[in-house]
Amino acid sequence: MAKVKVASDWLAGCAGCHMSLLDIDERIVDLLKAADLTSTPITDLKHPPAEGVDVGILEGAVNNSATERVAQLMRSRCKILIALGDCAVFGGVPALRNRVCMKEALRRAYIETESTTDGAIPSDPELATMQECRPVGDVVEVDIHVPGCPPSADAIFHVLKELVEGRKPVLNGKFLDWH
């Protein structure tokens, strides 16, 4: 029986979800019996995988054309796509900036207040490409949403284990920690 290919990628966010994925710890060995982990934080490959991935995991919000393209590539290369974490599910913390005028915020931070940039706004290429943050599901079809900031390692493991074993995962109160 062929192993289930699992890949992940990180968009705009804090990487906490990838850390929760790593918190699965030794249980990952159970998954490796039936899964081939490619393009994950474990293998340290951070870009969309080649064709033929069974389960793709996207963490973070879409915030520019580059992250939109990553989401589109993951969707086209993965049979099942998981939106992992609040950023991917509904925009999370990165989407809070959607309410702020970026030019005004940068002007206040670097020009109106004392800063280490001598009153100049830094010319960071990342700042120039930022757009409104959107959840992954606003850009591509998502099959499974795993909320949390970050989701628990138990929730991530449950979803992956169910998928690897050919079942559709159901997340309930046991796995979701709402504060």
N, C-alpha and C positions, 0 to 999 in steps of 0.2 A: 504494500500500500504506500502510495506517495505521501510524503510529508506535506503539511499545509504550510505554504509560504506566507510569512508575516513580515510586514515592513512598516516603518513609521517615519514621519517627518515633522518638523517643528516650524511653525509660522511665527507670527508676532506674538510674543508673550514672555513669560518669565522662566520657562523650562521646568516648572514645578511638576508638571504631569510626567515628563520624562524621568524625573527623580522618583516619582511614585512607581513608575514602571520598573525602575531598578530596585525599588523596595520590595518587589516580589521575592527577592533573595533566592534562596535555594529551591523554592517552588518552580523557578524557571526550568530546573532540570526535568521536572515532570512534563512541562510543555515541550521540551526539546525531544522527547521520545516521539512526538507526533508533529512537531513544527520545526521549520527551518527559519530562524530569525535572520532576516536580511535587512539592511538599511535601517538599523535601529540604534539607540544609544549604546547598546551592548557591543555592536560591531563598529560603532563610531562612524557610520556612513550616514550623512545627513541630507541626502538629496533624493528625489523620487527614484524609486527602483526601476529596474527593467520591466518589461511586460510579464504578465503571468503571475502576479501576486494574488494570493487568495484573500488575505485580510490586510487592509491598509489602515493605519492609525494616523490621524492628523491632530496635532495639538496646536493651539494658538488661534488667533484671529487673522483674517485676511486684511492686510492694511496697505497694499500697493499692487501694482501689476505683476511684480515678481512673485509675491506670495499667492496671488490669484492664479498664476500659471502653475505653481507647485500644486495647488489644490486641484486644478484641472488635470494635471498629469497623474496625480495619485488616483483620482476618480477613473481616469481612462485605463489605468494599469492594474487596478485592484477590483476583484469581484465584489468584495464587501468593504465598505468604507466606514470607519468609526471616527466620530468627532469626540475627541478626548479632552475633557476639562471645560470649565465655564467659558473660557475665551473662545473655544471652538464651537461650543453649543449655543451661546447667546451673545458673544462679544466680550463678556467679562470685564475685567479691569481695563484692558487696552481701549475698549469702546467708550470709557468715560471721557477720553480726550475728544470724542466726537462733539461734545458740548462746548468745547473751548476753541476759540479762534487761535490757531497755531501762531500766526504772525504776531498777534497781540501778546500772546504768552511769551514768545521768544524776545520781543521788544522789551517787555517788562523785566524779564529775567536777565538779559544781557546789556541792555542800554540804560534803563531807568535805575537799576540797582548796581551796586559795586560788584564787579565780577572779575574773573581772572582773564577775561578776553579783551580788556581795555575798551569796553563799550562797543564791541563788534559782535554780531551774531555769527557763531561758528558756521563754516561752510561745509557741513557734514552731508555727504551725498544721501545718507539715509533720511535726513530731515526733508530734503527736497522731494523725495519720492513718496512720503507718507500721504495717505489718503484716509478717508473715513474707515474705521475698523468695522468689519462685518464678520458675523459668524460663518463658519465653513458652509453651513446649509444654505446661506444666501447666494453662494457661488456655484456649488455643485450639490448633487443629490447625496445625502448621508443616509446610511442604512441603520446605524446604531449610534445613539447619543449616550455618552457617559459623563454626566455633570460632576462638578466638584472643583474646588480650588485649593489644592488639586484633588482629583478623585483618589479614594483610598487604594492602596495596593491590592486589597482584597477585592474591590470592585473590578479593577483592571484584570486581575488574575481570573476572576469568575467569568468575565466576558470572553477572555481569550481561551480559557479552558473549554467553555461551552462551544465556541466556534470551532476549535481544533477537533473537538469530539463530534462535530456535525450537528450540534443543536443550536437553536436560536436562543440567545441569552435573555433572561428577564431580570431586570434590576428592581429590587424592592427595598423596603426600609432597612433590611439587614445590611445592604451595601451602600445605601445613600445616607450621608451624614449631614443633615440640614440643621444649621445652628440658628 
